[in-house]
Amino acid sequence: MKNLDVAKLNETVAFIQSKINTKPQAGIILGSGLGGLVNDLQVSLSLNYEEIPNFPTSTVKGHGGKLLFGQLNGKEVVMLSGRFHYYEGYTMQEVTFPVRVMKQLGCELLMVSNAAGGMNKSFKVGDLMIINDHTPTLKIQFRDLTYTHRTTNLHTPRSGRGLLPTQTRHFVHLLTR
C-alpha cells in the first residue's frame, strides 16, 4: 500500500475548512442500511464529492455521494452519504482518505453503518444492531488479487478462548446516552 499523500490531505482539509464555520464532533459514514439518517440532520452545508479536491467518488448505486455538515441531536457532525469500497477499484489509502479528512476536521468519534446479516431469525431488515464481535480475519478476493489481514494472537476454539472479542467497552457510554 502506498503512503498517504499529506499534501493532498492538507489541500482537501483546507478546502473544506474554507466552507464551514464549525468543528464537527463526530463523523458518520452512512452505508446502505442507515442512509435515511440524513433526513434527521439539520444540514448547514452539503458538498458533492466531485466538488472536493482529491476526494473519491462512490460508484455504488444508492450511495448519495455527498459530504454533509450539520447538527444531529444538538451535536455538530459530518456525514458521508455514500462511501467508497476496495472492490470499486480504489486503493486502501483512497478508501480511508475521507476518514483521515474527518479526523483533521476535528472529529473525535467515528460511527460507520453498513448492512449486516445475522443468524438470529428475530432480526428483520432495517433492525439496528451493534456488532460486538467479529472474525478477526479479513480476506478479500477480487479478480486475481487476494488480500488477507489476520489478527495476531488469534486463538482457536480448541484453545478454549475462541475468537478474540472486539474491544467494546468504549461503546458503553454511547449506548447509555
C-alpha positions as a printed NumPy array, in Angstrom:
array([[  0.   ,   0.   ,   0.   ],
       [  1.425,   3.375,  -0.924],
       [  1.929,   6.07 ,   1.695],
       [ -0.597,   8.768,   2.446],
       [ -0.11 ,  11.919,   0.391],
       [ -0.105,  14.517,   3.18 ],
       [ -0.143,  17.422,   0.723],
       [ -3.398,  16.124,  -0.784],
       [ -4.859,  15.614,   2.681],
       [ -3.952,  19.186,   3.673],
       [ -5.384,  20.573,   0.414],
       [ -8.668,  18.734,   0.949],
       [ -8.978,  19.789,   4.586],
       [ -8.182,  23.434,   3.75 ],
       [-10.841,  23.437,   1.008],
       [-13.497,  22.071,   3.357],
       [-12.492,  24.368,   6.232],
       [-12.937,  27.347,   3.903],
       [-16.598,  26.308,   3.532],
       [-17.533,  25.537,   7.158],
       [-17.595,  27.6  ,  10.329],
       [-17.966,  24.761,  12.837],
       [-15.868,  21.881,  14.096],
       [-17.652,  18.53 ,  13.822],
       [-17.523,  16.385,  16.948],
       [-18.386,  13.149,  15.187],
       [-18.085,  11.639,  11.747],
       [-20.757,   9.277,  10.476],
       [-20.277,   7.065,   7.438],
       [-23.663,   6.022,   6.145],
       [-23.965,   2.691,   4.42 ],
       [-26.894,   1.026,   2.746],
       [-28.721,   0.327,   5.972],
       [-28.824,   3.79 ,   7.555],
       [-28.863,   6.201,   4.616],
       [-32.149,   7.689,   5.825],
       [-30.364,   9.264,   8.796],
       [-29.594,  12.242,   6.544],
       [-33.267,  13.199,   6.947],
       [-32.645,  13.831,  10.672],
       [-29.612,  16.054,  10.051],
       [-30.097,  19.811,  10.195],
       [-27.832,  20.41 ,   7.203],
       [-25.685,  23.528,   7.23 ],
       [-23.53 ,  22.543,   4.229],
       [-23.74 ,  19.905,   1.523],
       [-20.798,  19.216,  -0.784],
       [-20.885,  16.779,  -3.681],
       [-17.865,  14.502,  -3.598],
       [-16.943,  15.687,  -7.107],
       [-16.515,  19.246,  -5.761],
       [-13.971,  18.252,  -3.124],
       [-10.322,  18.142,  -4.213],
       [ -8.744,  14.651,  -4.056],
       [-11.965,  13.036,  -2.786],
       [-13.005,   9.699,  -4.26 ],
       [-16.495,   9.303,  -5.715],
       [-18.843,   6.463,  -4.914],
       [-19.832,   4.236,  -7.806],
       [-22.323,   2.129,  -5.827],
       [-25.951,   2.662,  -6.807],
       [-27.922,   4.244,  -3.991],
       [-24.955,   5.872,  -2.268],
       [-25.612,   9.601,  -2.011],
       [-22.223,  10.993,  -2.965],
       [-22.332,  13.948,  -0.574],
       [-20.353,  15.223,   2.394],
       [-22.878,  16.758,   4.789],
       [-22.286,  19.06 ,   7.744],
       [-24.868,  19.95 ,  10.345],
       [-26.436,  19.176,  13.678],
       [-27.827,  15.84 ,  14.78 ],
       [-29.494,  15.891,  18.191],
       [-27.655,  19.113,  19.001],
       [-24.207,  17.766,  18.096],
       [-22.08 ,  19.027,  15.228],
       [-21.441,  16.16 ,  12.831],
       [-20.122,  15.459,   9.375],
       [-21.706,  12.65 ,   7.366],
       [-20.505,  10.729,   4.379],
       [-23.656,   9.94 ,   2.449],
       [-22.195,   7.124,   0.42 ],
       [-18.812,   5.569,   0.872],
       [-16.011,   4.012,  -1.11 ],
       [-15.066,   0.392,  -1.402],
       [-11.934,  -1.519,  -2.196],
       [-13.902,  -3.622,  -4.677],
       [-14.668,  -0.46 ,  -6.679],
       [-11.009,  -0.376,  -7.632],
       [ -9.843,   2.146,  -5.034],
       [ -6.66 ,   1.607,  -3.04 ],
       [ -6.926,   1.216,   0.725],
       [ -5.438,   4.725,   1.053],
       [ -8.257,   6.107,  -1.11 ],
       [-10.919,   4.15 ,   0.776],
       [ -9.709,   5.525,   4.121],
       [ -8.927,   9.057,   2.885],
       [-12.304,  10.532,   3.956],
       [-11.827,   9.161,   7.485],
       [ -8.471,  10.926,   7.688],
       [-10.115,  14.119,   6.435],
       [-12.819,  13.892,   9.123],
       [-10.166,  13.424,  11.806],
       [ -8.267,  16.501,  10.585],
       [-11.54 ,  18.459,  10.681],
       [-11.794,  17.669,  14.414],
       [-13.891,  14.518,  14.697],
       [-13.137,  12.561,  17.851],
       [-15.763,   9.87 ,  17.241],
       [-16.397,   7.818,  14.11 ],
       [-19.543,   5.786,  13.501],
       [-19.809,   3.505,  10.488],
       [-23.029,   1.883,   9.387],
       [-23.497,  -0.962,   6.989],
       [-25.964,  -3.625,   6.031],
       [-25.024,  -6.626,   8.143],
       [-26.567, -10.041,   8.321],
       [-27.121, -12.307,  11.227],
       [-28.228, -15.775,  12.13 ],
       [-30.9  , -14.615,  14.594],
       [-34.273, -15.209,  12.923],
       [-35.888, -12.476,  15.031],
       [-33.838,  -9.831,  13.17 ],
       [-35.76 ,  -8.014,  10.462],
       [-34.457,  -5.96 ,   7.547],
       [-33.724,  -2.478,   8.873],
       [-33.188,  -3.503,  12.512],
       [-30.337,  -1.674,  14.204],
       [-27.701,  -3.704,  15.98 ],
       [-24.282,  -3.144,  17.4  ],
       [-21.74 ,  -5.669,  16.256],
       [-19.709,  -6.559,  19.301],
       [-17.586,  -9.368,  17.931],
       [-16.114, -10.352,  14.625],
       [-13.934, -12.92 ,  12.995],
       [-10.526, -11.235,  13.068],
       [ -9.596, -12.369,   9.584],
       [-10.322, -10.313,   6.522],
       [ -9.874, -11.932,   3.169],
       [-10.756, -10.039,   0.04 ],
       [-10.667, -11.803,  -3.287],
       [-11.121,  -9.668,  -6.354],
       [-10.192, -10.991,  -9.753],
       [ -6.574, -12.121,  -9.424],
       [ -5.918, -10.195,  -6.208],
       [ -6.108, -11.679,  -2.736],
       [ -5.573,  -9.516,   0.327],
       [ -5.556, -11.157,   3.739],
       [ -5.247,  -9.472,   7.109],
       [ -5.029, -11.724,  10.127],
       [ -5.12 , -10.513,  13.693],
       [ -2.148, -11.648,  15.721],
       [ -2.708, -13.819,  18.774],
       [ -5.768, -15.477,  17.248],
       [ -6.961, -18.266,  19.496],
       [ -8.709, -21.284,  18.06 ],
       [-11.856, -22.814,  19.584],
       [ -9.672, -25.757,  20.686],
       [ -7.721, -23.442,  22.956],
       [-10.919, -22.709,  24.865],
       [-10.846, -18.981,  24.151],
       [-12.497, -18.916,  20.731],
       [-12.378, -15.778,  18.618],
       [-10.887, -12.662,  20.093],
       [-13.68 , -10.287,  21.136],
       [-13.535,  -6.752,  19.855],
       [-12.896,  -4.066,  22.405],
       [-16.474,  -2.987,  23.134],
       [-16.074,  -1.289,  26.495],
       [-15.644,   2.091,  24.781],
       [-19.148,   1.692,  23.265],
       [-20.863,   1.507,  26.654],
       [-21.012,   5.263,  27.148],
       [-22.562,   5.646,  23.688],
       [-25.225,   3.032,  24.39 ],
       [-26.301,   4.669,  27.648],
       [-26.804,   8.167,  26.208]])
